[in-house]
Amino acid sequence: MELKEFLEKEKMINKSEVAREMYPDINGAPIRLMQKLKGHKAGSGPQRFTDADTEKAKSVLRDFRSRLDEFIGD
């Protein structure tokens, strides 16, 4: 499953908060992520969800998983 598909299907994950952690220096991080996920046309072409974006998102989700595992325990 692609990350884009996962983020669209999994309703328990708040994409706005994921975006804020992915792009901490960008004020409109949630908008940037939504544009990339939807391939919104901006400037010279569509916004693309790159391999670097995928790695940032996976890093954010791994961190969340660690916090969740710590909370839930075994």
Residue frames relative to the residue before (quaternion, step in Angstrom):
aa qw qx qy qz dx dy dz
M 1.0000 0.0000 0.0000 0.0000 0.00 0.00 0.00
E 0.4299 -0.6912 0.5246 0.2496 3.56 -0.97 0.88
L 0.6030 -0.5703 0.4147 0.3732 3.57 -1.14 0.61
K 0.6124 0.5581 -0.3427 0.4428 3.57 0.99 -0.83
E 0.6705 0.4910 -0.2831 0.4787 3.57 0.91 -0.95
F 0.6356 0.5382 -0.3204 0.4513 3.58 0.99 -0.86
L 0.6871 0.4842 -0.2845 0.4609 3.59 0.85 -0.97
E 0.6586 0.5033 -0.3127 0.4638 3.58 1.05 -0.68
K 0.7183 0.4581 -0.2505 0.4599 3.60 1.00 -0.80
E 0.7142 0.4613 -0.2599 0.4577 3.58 0.95 -0.87
K 0.2338 -0.8286 0.5006 0.0901 3.55 -0.15 1.32
M 0.6222 0.5640 -0.3526 0.4128 3.62 1.13 -0.44
I 0.6449 0.4806 -0.3263 0.4967 3.58 1.24 -0.23
N 0.3127 -0.7558 0.5526 0.1598 3.54 -0.71 1.13
K 0.3393 -0.7833 0.4894 0.1786 3.58 -0.29 1.30
S 0.6034 0.5627 -0.3649 0.4314 3.60 1.06 -0.63
E 0.6813 0.4701 -0.2874 0.4819 3.57 0.95 -0.84
V 0.5944 0.5390 -0.3583 0.4773 3.59 1.08 -0.69
A 0.6604 0.5190 -0.3012 0.4514 3.58 0.91 -0.94
R 0.6507 0.5221 -0.3213 0.4480 3.59 0.94 -0.85
E 0.6808 0.4542 -0.2884 0.4970 3.58 1.07 -0.66
M 0.6289 0.5370 -0.3314 0.4542 3.59 1.12 -0.62
Y 0.8006 0.1569 -0.0294 0.5775 3.54 0.96 -0.97
P 0.0567 -0.8648 0.4977 0.0362 3.63 0.57 1.09
D 0.7079 0.4634 -0.2641 0.4631 3.62 1.11 -0.54
I 0.6364 0.5078 -0.3272 0.4797 3.59 1.28 0.04
N 0.4395 -0.7194 0.4768 0.2488 3.58 -0.68 1.12
G 0.7704 0.3220 -0.1743 0.5220 3.60 0.94 -0.82
A 0.0790 0.8551 -0.5078 0.0682 3.58 1.04 0.81
P 0.6669 0.4902 -0.3369 0.4487 3.66 0.82 -0.82
I 0.6406 0.5116 -0.3250 0.4714 3.58 1.02 -0.75
R 0.6309 0.5379 -0.3301 0.4512 3.58 0.96 -0.86
L 0.6713 0.4903 -0.3034 0.4658 3.59 0.89 -0.91
M 0.6586 0.5077 -0.3174 0.4558 3.61 0.86 -0.88
Q 0.6433 0.5169 -0.3233 0.4630 3.59 0.97 -0.82
K 0.6669 0.4943 -0.3003 0.4698 3.56 0.97 -0.82
L 0.6603 0.5062 -0.3138 0.4574 3.60 0.92 -0.84
K 0.7387 0.4016 -0.2209 0.4943 3.59 1.02 -0.75
G 0.4074 -0.7237 0.4677 0.3027 3.61 1.26 -0.15
H 0.1578 0.8307 -0.5126 0.1494 3.56 1.16 0.72
K 0.4276 -0.7023 0.5099 0.2530 3.56 -0.92 0.90
A 0.1489 0.7597 -0.6178 0.1379 3.54 -0.87 1.05
G 0.8184 0.1459 -0.1288 0.5407 3.56 -0.89 0.86
S 0.8350 -0.2065 0.1644 0.4828 3.55 -0.78 -1.03
G 0.8237 -0.0253 0.0206 0.5661 3.60 1.19 -0.01
P 0.7293 -0.4241 0.2979 0.4467 3.55 -1.29 -0.11
Q 0.4974 -0.6068 0.5246 0.3306 3.54 -1.19 0.61
R 0.1673 -0.8032 0.5672 0.0723 3.57 -0.94 0.85
F 0.3637 -0.6750 0.5974 0.2349 3.52 -1.16 0.72
T 0.1901 -0.8417 0.5013 0.0639 3.56 -0.16 1.34
D 0.6828 -0.4405 0.3745 0.4466 3.54 -1.34 0.05
A 0.6276 0.5292 -0.3349 0.4625 3.60 1.05 -0.73
D 0.6304 0.5165 -0.3293 0.4770 3.61 1.03 -0.75
T 0.6351 0.5327 -0.3235 0.4564 3.56 0.98 -0.85
E 0.6719 0.4936 -0.2988 0.4644 3.58 0.92 -0.88
K 0.6241 0.5251 -0.3368 0.4704 3.60 1.03 -0.75
A 0.6693 0.4976 -0.2990 0.4637 3.58 0.89 -0.94
K 0.6518 0.5090 -0.3205 0.4619 3.59 0.93 -0.84
S 0.6291 0.5325 -0.3308 0.4596 3.57 1.03 -0.76
V 0.6433 0.5118 -0.3083 0.4787 3.58 0.98 -0.89
L 0.6919 0.4783 -0.2811 0.4621 3.59 0.89 -0.93
R 0.6109 0.5351 -0.3517 0.4657 3.60 1.09 -0.65
D 0.6412 0.5192 -0.3150 0.4692 3.56 0.99 -0.87
F 0.6435 0.5116 -0.3124 0.4761 3.57 0.99 -0.85
R 0.6383 0.5290 -0.3243 0.4555 3.58 0.97 -0.87
S 0.6387 0.5265 -0.3256 0.4569 3.58 0.98 -0.81
R 0.6706 0.4832 -0.2991 0.4769 3.58 0.92 -0.89
L 0.6434 0.5212 -0.3140 0.4646 3.57 1.02 -0.79
D 0.6503 0.5087 -0.3096 0.4717 3.58 0.95 -0.89
E 0.6388 0.5249 -0.3225 0.4608 3.57 1.01 -0.81
F 0.6694 0.4974 -0.2936 0.4672 3.57 0.99 -0.84
I 0.7217 0.4468 -0.2462 0.4678 3.58 0.83 -1.01
G 0.2215 -0.7842 0.5439 0.2005 3.57 0.92 -0.90
D 0.6159 -0.5540 0.4080 0.3838 3.56 -1.27 -0.25
